[in-house]
């Protein structure tokens, strides 16, 4: 795994950790839903970037 992917994964994990701390101190359902709406697209983007297969070049 190259450095760019590593930093992207660390940044995503930092976002999830920050949101979990917020939910620990302010346990509300509406806040959890709002944070989930922010984490899900970021998680999809990280998954897409980390596991995307490069298209084959025509030969």
C-alpha positions as CSV (number, residue, x, y, z in Angstrom):
1,X,0.0,0.0,0.0
2,X,1.4,3.3,-1.0
3,X,1.7,6.4,1.3
4,X,-1.3,8.2,-0.2
5,X,-3.6,5.3,0.5
6,X,-2.2,4.9,4.0
7,X,-2.8,8.6,4.8
8,X,-6.3,8.4,3.4
9,X,-7.1,5.4,5.6
10,X,-5.7,7.0,8.7
11,X,-7.7,10.2,8.0
12,X,-10.9,8.2,7.6
13,X,-10.2,6.3,10.9
14,X,-9.6,9.7,12.6
15,X,-13.0,10.9,11.3
16,X,-14.7,7.8,12.7
17,X,-12.9,8.2,16.0
18,X,-13.9,11.8,16.3
19,X,-17.5,11.1,15.5
20,X,-17.6,8.2,18.1
21,X,-16.2,10.6,20.8
22,X,-19.0,13.1,19.9
23,X,-21.6,10.3,20.2
24,X,-20.2,9.1,23.5
25,X,-20.7,12.5,25.1
26,X,-23.9,13.5,23.3
27,X,-25.9,10.3,22.8
28,X,-28.7,11.4,20.6
29,X,-30.4,9.5,17.8
30,X,-30.6,12.5,15.4
31,X,-27.0,13.3,15.9
32,X,-26.0,9.7,15.2
33,X,-28.1,9.8,12.0
34,X,-26.4,13.0,10.9
35,X,-22.9,11.7,11.6
36,X,-23.8,8.4,9.8
37,X,-24.9,10.5,6.8
38,X,-21.4,12.0,6.7
39,X,-19.4,8.9,7.4
40,X,-21.1,6.6,4.9
41,X,-20.2,8.6,1.8
42,X,-16.6,9.0,3.1
43,X,-16.4,5.3,3.8
44,X,-17.7,4.5,0.3
45,X,-15.1,6.8,-1.2
46,X,-12.3,5.3,0.8
47,X,-13.4,1.8,-0.1
48,X,-13.6,2.8,-3.8
49,X,-10.2,4.4,-3.8
50,X,-8.5,1.6,-1.9
51,X,-9.9,-1.3,-3.9
52,X,-10.6,0.1,-7.3
53,X,-9.0,-1.9,-10.0
54,X,-7.3,0.1,-12.7
55,X,-8.8,-0.4,-16.2
56,X,-6.9,-2.6,-18.6
57,X,-5.3,-0.7,-21.3
58,X,-6.1,-1.9,-24.8
59,X,-3.1,-3.5,-26.5
